Amino acid sequence: MDGELRDVLAAIATRRSVRSYLPVRLGRETVQRLLAAAVRAPTAIHEEQWAFVVLQGAASLKALSAQIYPAGDSNLFHGADTLVLICTPPMGPYVVADCWLASANLMLAAHALGLGSCVIGSAIEGLNRPEVKLQLGVPADMNVVVPLVLGVPREQGMPTPRKPPQVLSWQENT
């Protein structure tokens, strides 16, 4: 097996969602490198409708957490210093899938750089409120599809078991 392929498979097997971060700011160059990896994701009909918002600062993320999830945990973003929002206009049949593909690339690239990441799905509704979108610089005609935090992991995540693939049908026709 080729070394690069082996590296990719190892990254897929060892990437974990990180929910505890050290108070370290990621540099602009690092974040831009991760965004460059994100946009290398496959897209349906090559539309590339995604756009990104980057918010940095643990205090800013904590305040945003309290704003969009006031009755819940004020640490919605797990103490991370960087939040990336992957946004898209709500048109086209595949734009949401494209954003999720971009997020997978971004998370694998972060892992390859020794960084942690975690999708914060429970923040999507709050991040799409008009006043929050305005505050974050998300145009009114776009939606936040994938919010994810990035940072230096406080500790290494433990492996999580996975069920084997459930194959519903496998047809080999001759």
Residue, then its C-alpha position, 0 to 999 in steps of 0.5 A: m500500500d502506498g505511503e500517502l494512502r496509508d497516511v490518509l487511512a490512518a488519519i481517518a481511523t484516528r481523528r476524534s471529536v475534541r471537546s477540551y482545548l488549551p487556551v492557544r490561538l491558532g495563527r491566521e496562516t494555520v487557519q487559512r491552510l485549513l480553509a484551503a484544504a476545505v475547498r479541495a473537497p468534491t462538489a456537486i456540479h462544481e458550484e463551490q457555493w461555500a463561504f467561511v466565517v472565522l471567529q477567534g477569541a475564547a471570550s468571544l466564543k463564550a459570549l456567543s454561546a451564551q447568546i445563542y444558547p442562554a438556557g444551556d451550557s455556556n461552554l457550547f464551544h468547548g473552550a476552543d479559541t477558533l470557530v469556523l462557520i461554513c455557510t452557503p446560499p440556501m439554493g441548489p440541491y447539493v450545496v448543503a452536502d458540499c459544505w459537509l464534505a468541506s468540513a470533513n476535509l477541514m477536520l482531517a487537515a486539522h488532525a494531520l496538523g496535530l489540532g483538534s476539531c468538533v462539529i457543534g451541530s446544536a449551534i446551527e439554529g441559533l447561529n442562523r438567527p438574523e441578528v446573530k448572522l448580522q453580528l457575525g458577518v453572515p449575509a442574510d441570503m446565506n445559511v450557516v450549515v456547519p459550525l466547527v471549533l478548532g484548536v490545540p487539544r487539551e488531551q488526546g481523545m480515546p478511540t470510539p468503537r464503530k459498528p461495521p458497515q451495514v451493507l443493504s445490498w451487494q450486487e455483482n452482475t456478470 
